[in-house]
Amino acid sequence: MAVWDDVVGQERLTEQLAAAARDADAIVTAETEARSARALDLTPAPPDDPDEARGSSKMTHAWLFTGPPGSGGATAARAFAAALQCVSPDRALGGAPGCGFCDGCHTALVGTHADVEVVRTDVLSIGVKETRELVRRAQLSPANGRWQVIVLEDSDRLTEGAANVLLKAVEEPAPRTVWLLCAPSIEDVLPTIRSRCRHLTLRTPSVEAVADVLVRRDGIEPGLAATAAGATQGHIGRARRLATDERARSRRAAVLRLPLRVDDVGACLKAAQELVDAAAEDAKQMAEEVDVKETEELRAALGAASGTGGRLPRGTAGAMKELQDRQKRRATRTQRDSLDLALTDLTGFYRDVLAMQLGSTVAIANTDVRDDLQRVARSSTAERSLRRIDAVLACREALDSNVAPLLAVEAMTMALREG
């Protein structure tokens, strides 16, 4: 299986990346042969100057992947990283890098390659300290791979200071370092950084393509795969979660019942409280799964006495406080992400209602609640549906602006009632 097989619905993009990987392979091969020739005191046939070797190559040192959430930008970046590390012997026979089977491809894809650093954050932002560590790593030569590759999946979460630190590394790259940045849109990245990157735009995969990959790669039953892909409108990650997690399906069903419950003020406030409580429960469950393990591992590393009540050695309280602060930030992001997912489902519900009211031929996403969609469509107008969509979008913006979640959601449910 080639590394590109998991990049769903992005044929043109994978062609560009495959061409770049071939040129990158040629660059490394030429430089390796040049060094070997110098060691033997021979005149090297390949160009000795790296810039000359690159020439009009399709390869460059920095790439920016943008596309709507769920389009697979991070997956494409990891596949490209694997292709850059490919050591398949078929390359010498004209085969393209990115076989998916060799040690270079396999370790890059599973996250164990020494020269591929994949950075994703589970908190709200990436700070200067973490970025400086990445920049330090970027200056190193590959340990045993062909390139030093850094995949920054959440480059839109860089603070302003962190982005300025990154800019220096992108401006003056090490010879064998490649930066792969991922962001929802090009506007989410500093102009000075994006101007130094080759920009690739991903599109939302078709529902059929997502359903196919769920069946082929995850073994999902075709009917369930089609329903999940349709409900998420081509968002690969959400479709997989919906198809494999019964709890996610139950939570989505509860969210899609909300438009039928906002008949009076009391119902609006109750629905808002339940939505926020469900998001908080998500954060709590993640904390139970991760926080205790992280805390115990750090205590052991610091040499604390056994047991959760054991005393920490002198001078280590700061490290424990730093971990606790990170865990709080992660819980905040988890709650916001859960709320955002619910609001996305609500937007899809009213989008389907609007399509019915306008007699559109656009496919309905939430086919499993068609009766509820028809009920809301009959009891309101297209203008009211548009105002309700605006109310959901306003709630998302309020949450991004750090408005208290309950306050933002209560304002939304009241607006949904008014229409």
C-alpha positions as CSV (number, residue, x, y, z in Angstrom):
1,M,0.0,0.0,0.0
2,A,1.5,3.3,-1.1
3,V,1.7,6.1,1.5
4,W,-0.8,8.1,-0.5
5,D,-3.6,5.6,-0.1
6,D,-4.9,7.3,3.1
7,V,-5.0,10.7,1.5
8,V,-8.7,10.7,0.5
9,G,-10.0,12.6,-2.5
10,Q,-6.9,14.7,-3.1
11,E,-5.6,13.2,-6.4
12,R,-4.1,16.4,-7.8
13,L,-2.3,17.2,-4.5
14,T,-0.8,13.7,-4.2
15,E,0.5,14.0,-7.7
16,Q,2.4,17.2,-6.7
17,L,3.8,15.6,-3.6
18,A,4.8,12.5,-5.4
19,A,6.7,14.6,-7.9
20,A,8.4,16.5,-5.2
21,A,9.3,13.3,-3.4
22,R,11.0,12.0,-6.6
23,D,13.0,15.2,-6.9
24,A,13.9,15.1,-3.2
25,D,15.1,11.5,-3.6
26,A,17.2,12.6,-6.6
27,I,18.8,15.5,-4.6
28,V,19.8,13.2,-1.8
29,T,21.2,10.6,-4.2
30,A,23.2,13.2,-6.1
31,E,24.6,14.6,-2.9
32,T,25.5,11.2,-1.6
33,E,27.2,10.2,-4.8
34,A,29.1,13.5,-4.8
35,R,30.4,12.9,-1.3
36,S,31.4,9.3,-2.3
37,A,33.3,10.6,-5.3
38,R,35.2,13.2,-3.2
39,A,36.1,10.4,-0.8
40,L,37.6,8.4,-3.7
41,D,39.2,11.6,-5.1
42,L,37.2,11.3,-8.3
43,T,35.4,14.0,-10.2
44,P,31.7,13.6,-9.3
45,A,29.3,13.2,-12.1
46,P,26.3,14.7,-10.2
47,P,26.5,18.4,-9.4
48,D,28.4,19.1,-6.2
49,D,26.6,22.3,-5.2
50,P,23.3,21.6,-3.4
51,D,21.6,24.6,-5.0
52,E,22.8,23.4,-8.5
53,A,21.6,19.9,-7.7
54,R,18.1,21.3,-6.8
55,G,17.9,23.4,-10.0
56,S,14.3,23.6,-11.0
57,S,13.3,20.9,-8.6
58,K,9.7,20.5,-7.4
59,M,11.1,20.0,-3.9
60,T,11.4,22.9,-1.4
61,H,12.2,23.2,2.3
62,A,8.8,24.5,3.6
63,W,5.3,23.5,2.7
64,L,1.9,24.8,3.9
65,F,-1.1,22.5,3.8
66,T,-4.5,24.3,4.1
67,G,-8.0,23.1,3.8
68,P,-11.3,22.8,5.7
69,P,-11.3,20.7,8.9
70,G,-11.4,17.0,8.1
71,S,-9.9,17.4,4.6
72,G,-6.8,15.4,5.6
73,G,-4.1,18.0,5.6
74,A,-2.2,16.4,8.5
75,T,-2.6,13.0,6.8
76,A,-1.2,14.3,3.6
77,A,1.8,15.9,5.4
78,R,2.6,12.7,7.2
79,A,2.4,10.7,3.9
80,F,4.8,13.2,2.3
81,A,7.1,12.8,5.3
82,A,7.1,9.1,4.8
83,A,7.8,9.4,1.1
84,L,10.8,11.6,1.8
85,Q,12.2,8.9,4.1
86,C,11.5,6.0,1.7
87,V,14.4,3.6,1.3
88,S,12.7,1.1,-1.0
89,P,15.2,-0.6,-3.4
90,D,12.6,-0.1,-6.2
91,R,13.7,3.5,-6.4
92,A,16.9,2.5,-8.1
93,L,14.7,0.8,-10.8
94,G,12.6,3.8,-11.4
95,G,10.0,3.3,-8.7
96,A,8.5,6.3,-6.9
97,P,9.3,7.0,-3.3
98,G,6.5,6.3,-0.8
99,C,6.1,2.5,-1.2
100,G,4.5,2.3,2.3
101,F,6.3,-1.0,3.1
102,C,10.0,-0.2,3.7
103,D,11.4,0.7,7.1
104,G,11.6,4.4,6.3
105,C,7.9,4.6,5.2
106,H,6.6,2.4,8.0
107,T,8.4,4.1,10.9
108,A,7.4,7.6,9.6
109,L,3.8,6.7,9.3
110,V,3.5,5.1,12.8
111,G,5.5,7.9,14.4
112,T,8.7,6.2,15.4
113,H,11.1,7.5,12.8
114,A,14.1,9.3,14.4
115,D,14.0,12.0,11.8
116,V,10.3,12.8,11.6
117,E,8.9,15.0,14.3
118,V,5.1,15.3,14.3
119,V,3.8,18.1,16.5
120,R,0.2,18.4,17.5
121,T,-1.1,20.2,20.5
122,D,-3.9,19.3,22.9
123,V,-4.0,22.7,24.5
124,L,-5.1,26.1,23.1
125,S,-1.8,27.4,21.8
126,I,1.8,26.5,21.0
127,G,4.2,28.8,22.8
128,V,7.7,30.1,22.3
129,K,9.4,27.5,24.5
130,E,8.1,24.5,22.4
131,T,8.8,26.3,19.1
132,R,12.4,27.1,20.1
133,E,12.9,23.3,20.7
134,L,11.6,22.6,17.3
135,V,13.9,25.2,15.7
136,R,16.9,23.7,17.6
137,R,16.0,20.3,16.2
138,A,15.6,21.7,12.7
139,Q,19.2,22.7,12.7
140,L,20.4,19.1,13.1
141,S,21.4,16.8,10.3
142,P,19.3,13.6,9.8
143,A,20.3,10.9,12.2
144,N,19.7,8.0,9.9
145,G,17.0,9.1,7.5
146,R,17.3,11.1,4.2
147,W,15.7,14.3,5.5
148,Q,15.0,16.0,8.9
149,V,11.2,16.4,8.7
150,I,9.1,18.5,11.1
151,V,5.3,18.2,10.7
152,L,3.5,21.0,12.6
153,E,-0.1,20.0,12.5
154,D,-1.5,23.0,14.4
155,S,0.5,25.9,13.0
156,D,-2.6,28.1,13.3
157,R,-2.2,27.7,17.1
158,L,1.2,29.3,17.3
159,T,1.3,32.4,19.5
160,E,2.7,35.6,17.9
161,G,6.0,35.1,19.6
162,A,6.2,31.5,18.6
163,A,5.4,32.3,15.0
164,N,8.3,34.9,15.0
165,V,10.6,32.2,16.4
166,L,9.6,29.8,13.6
167,L,10.0,32.5,10.9
168,K,13.8,32.6,11.5
169,A,14.1,28.8,10.9
170,V,11.9,28.9,7.8
171,E,13.9,31.9,6.4
172,E,17.3,30.2,6.9
173,P,16.6,26.4,6.7
174,A,19.2,23.7,7.3
175,P,20.2,21.9,4.0
176,R,18.3,18.7,4.8
177,T,15.4,20.0,6.9
178,V,11.8,20.2,5.6
179,W,9.0,22.0,7.4
180,L,5.4,20.8,6.8
181,L,2.9,23.2,8.3
182,C,-0.9,22.5,8.5
183,A,-3.6,25.1,9.0
184,P,-7.3,25.5,8.2
185,S,-6.6,28.5,5.9
186,I,-3.7,30.6,4.7
187,E,-4.9,33.5,6.7
188,D,-4.2,31.5,9.9
189,V,-0.5,31.8,9.2
190,L,1.7,34.9,9.4
191,P,2.2,36.4,5.9
192,T,6.0,36.4,6.5
193,I,5.9,32.6,7.0
194,R,3.4,31.6,4.3
195,S,5.4,33.7,1.8
196,R,8.3,31.3,2.3
197,C,6.3,28.1,2.0
198,R,4.9,26.3,-1.0
199,H,1.2,26.4,-0.5
200,L,-1.1,23.3,-1.2
201,T,-4.8,23.6,-0.8
202,L,-6.9,20.5,0.1
203,R,-10.6,20.2,-0.7
204,T,-13.3,18.5,1.3
205,P,-13.4,14.9,0.2
206,S,-16.6,13.6,-1.4
207,V,-19.0,11.6,0.9
208,E,-18.5,8.6,-1.4
209,A,-14.7,8.8,-1.0
210,V,-14.9,9.0,2.8
211,A,-17.4,6.1,3.0
212,D,-15.1,4.0,0.8
213,V,-12.1,4.6,3.0
214,L,-14.1,3.7,6.1
215,V,-15.1,0.4,4.5
216,R,-11.7,-0.4,3.0
217,R,-9.3,0.7,5.8
218,D,-11.4,0.4,9.0
219,G,-13.7,-2.5,8.1
220,I,-16.9,-0.5,8.7
221,E,-20.2,-2.0,7.5
222,P,-21.1,-0.2,4.2
223,G,-24.4,1.1,5.4
224,L,-23.0,2.6,8.6
225,A,-20.0,4.0,6.7
226,A,-22.3,5.8,4.2
227,T,-24.4,7.2,7.0
228,A,-21.4,8.5,9.0
229,A,-19.8,10.0,5.9
230,G,-23.0,11.7,4.9
231,A,-23.7,13.1,8.4
232,T,-20.2,14.6,8.6
233,Q,-20.2,15.8,5.0
234,G,-16.8,14.5,4.2
235,H,-15.0,15.2,7.5
236,I,-12.8,12.1,7.7
237,G,-11.9,12.1,11.4
238,R,-15.5,12.8,12.5
239,A,-16.9,10.2,10.2
240,R,-14.5,7.6,11.6
241,R,-15.4,8.5,15.1
242,L,-19.1,8.4,14.4
243,A,-18.8,5.0,12.7
244,T,-16.7,3.4,15.5
245,D,-17.9,5.1,18.7
246,E,-21.4,4.4,20.0
247,R,-21.1,7.2,22.5
248,A,-20.4,9.7,19.7
249,R,-23.5,8.5,17.9
250,S,-25.6,8.9,21.1
251,R,-24.2,12.4,21.7
252,R,-24.9,13.5,18.1
253,A,-28.5,12.2,18.4
254,A,-29.0,14.2,21.5
255,V,-27.7,17.4,19.8
256,L,-30.0,16.9,16.8
257,R,-33.0,16.7,19.1
258,L,-32.2,20.2,20.5
259,P,-34.1,22.1,17.7
260,L,-37.3,20.3,18.8
261,R,-36.9,21.3,22.4
262,V,-36.4,25.0,22.4
263,D,-40.1,25.9,22.8
264,D,-39.9,28.1,25.9
265,V,-37.3,29.9,28.0
266,G,-37.0,27.1,30.5
267,A,-36.4,24.5,27.8
268,C,-33.8,26.8,26.2
269,L,-31.8,27.2,29.4
270,K,-32.1,23.5,30.2
271,A,-30.9,22.5,26.7
272,A,-27.9,24.9,27.0
273,Q,-26.9,23.5,30.4
274,E,-27.1,19.9,29.1
275,L,-24.9,20.8,26.1
276,V,-22.3,22.4,28.2
277,D,-22.4,19.6,30.8
278,A,-21.9,17.0,28.0
279,A,-18.8,18.9,26.8
280,A,-17.5,19.1,30.4
281,E,-18.0,15.4,30.7
282,D,-15.9,14.8,27.6
283,A,-13.1,16.8,29.2
284,K,-13.4,14.9,32.5
285,Q,-13.3,11.5,30.7
286,M,-10.1,12.5,28.9
287,A,-8.6,13.7,32.2
288,E,-9.4,10.4,33.8
289,E,-7.7,8.6,31.0
290,V,-4.6,10.7,30.6
291,D,-4.0,13.0,33.6
292,V,-3.5,10.4,36.3
293,K,-1.0,8.5,34.1
294,E,0.9,11.6,33.2
295,T,1.1,12.7,36.9
296,E,2.3,9.4,38.1
297,E,4.9,9.2,35.3
298,L,6.2,12.7,36.2
299,R,6.3,11.9,40.0
300,A,8.3,8.7,39.3
301,A,10.7,10.7,37.0
302,L,11.2,13.3,39.7
303,G,11.9,10.6,42.3
304,A,8.8,11.1,44.5
305,A,7.9,8.7,47.2
306,S,5.6,5.9,46.1
307,G,1.9,6.5,46.3
308,T,-0.1,9.5,45.2
309,G,0.5,11.2,48.6
310,G,4.2,10.7,48.6
311,R,6.3,13.8,49.0
312,L,8.1,15.4,46.1
313,P,11.8,16.0,46.3
314,R,12.8,19.6,47.1
315,G,12.9,21.9,44.0
316,T,10.5,19.8,41.8
317,A,7.2,21.5,42.7
318,G,7.6,23.8,39.7
319,A,7.6,20.9,37.2
320,M,4.5,19.4,38.8
321,K,2.8,22.9,38.7
322,E,3.7,23.2,35.0
323,L,2.1,19.8,34.3
324,Q,-1.1,20.7,36.2
325,D,-1.4,24.0,34.2
326,R,-1.0,22.1,30.9
327,Q,-3.7,19.6,32.0
328,K,-6.1,22.5,32.8
329,R,-5.5,24.0,29.4
330,R,-6.1,20.7,27.7
331,A,-9.4,20.3,29.6
332,T,-10.4,23.7,28.4
333,R,-9.6,22.9,24.8
334,T,-11.4,19.5,25.0
335,Q,-14.5,21.2,26.3
336,R,-14.4,23.8,23.5
337,D,-13.8,21.2,20.8
338,S,-16.7,19.1,22.1
339,L,-19.0,22.1,22.0
340,D,-17.7,23.1,18.6
341,L,-18.5,19.6,17.3
342,A,-22.1,19.9,18.7
343,L,-22.5,23.3,17.1
344,T,-21.2,21.9,13.8
345,D,-23.9,19.2,13.9
346,L,-26.5,21.9,14.7
347,T,-25.4,23.9,11.7
348,G,-25.8,20.9,9.5
349,F,-29.3,20.3,10.9
350,Y,-30.5,23.8,10.0
351,R,-28.7,23.6,6.6
352,D,-30.8,20.5,5.8
353,V,-33.9,22.3,7.0
354,L,-33.1,25.3,4.7
355,A,-32.5,23.0,1.8
356,M,-35.9,21.5,2.2
357,Q,-37.6,24.9,2.6
358,L,-36.0,26.1,-0.6
359,G,-36.7,22.9,-2.6
360,S,-33.0,22.4,-3.2
361,T,-31.7,19.3,-4.9
362,V,-28.6,19.3,-2.6
363,A,-28.3,15.9,-0.8
364,I,-29.5,15.9,2.8
365,A,-26.7,15.2,5.3
366,N,-28.8,14.0,8.3
367,T,-30.9,11.4,6.6
368,D,-31.4,9.5,9.8
369,V,-33.5,12.4,11.3
370,R,-35.4,13.2,8.1
371,D,-38.7,13.3,9.9
372,D,-37.5,15.9,12.4
373,L,-36.0,18.0,9.6
374,Q,-39.4,18.0,7.8
375,R,-41.2,18.9,11.0
376,V,-39.0,22.0,11.6
377,A,-39.1,22.9,7.9
378,R,-42.9,23.0,7.9
379,S,-43.1,25.0,11.1
380,S,-40.8,27.8,10.1
381,T,-39.5,29.8,7.1
382,A,-36.2,30.0,5.2
383,E,-35.6,33.4,6.7
384,R,-35.9,31.9,10.2
385,S,-33.6,29.0,9.3
386,L,-31.0,31.5,8.1
387,R,-31.2,33.5,11.4
388,R,-30.8,30.2,13.3
389,I,-27.7,29.3,11.4
390,D,-26.3,32.8,12.1
391,A,-27.1,32.2,15.8
392,V,-25.0,29.0,15.9
393,L,-22.2,30.7,14.0
394,A,-22.3,33.6,16.5
395,C,-22.0,31.1,19.4
396,R,-18.9,29.6,17.8
397,E,-17.3,33.0,17.4
398,A,-18.2,33.9,21.1
399,L,-16.5,30.7,22.3
400,D,-13.4,31.6,20.2
401,S,-13.4,34.9,22.0
402,N,-13.3,33.2,25.4
403,V,-16.9,34.0,26.3
404,A,-18.1,31.7,29.2
405,P,-19.5,28.6,27.5
406,L,-22.8,28.5,29.3
407,L,-23.5,32.1,28.6
408,A,-22.7,31.7,24.9
409,V,-24.8,28.6,24.5
410,E,-27.8,30.1,26.4
411,A,-27.7,33.1,24.1
412,M,-27.8,30.7,21.1
413,T,-30.6,28.5,22.3
414,M,-32.7,31.7,23.0
415,A,-32.0,32.9,19.5
416,L,-33.0,29.5,18.1
417,R,-36.3,29.8,19.9
418,E,-37.0,33.2,18.5
419,G,-35.8,32.2,15.0
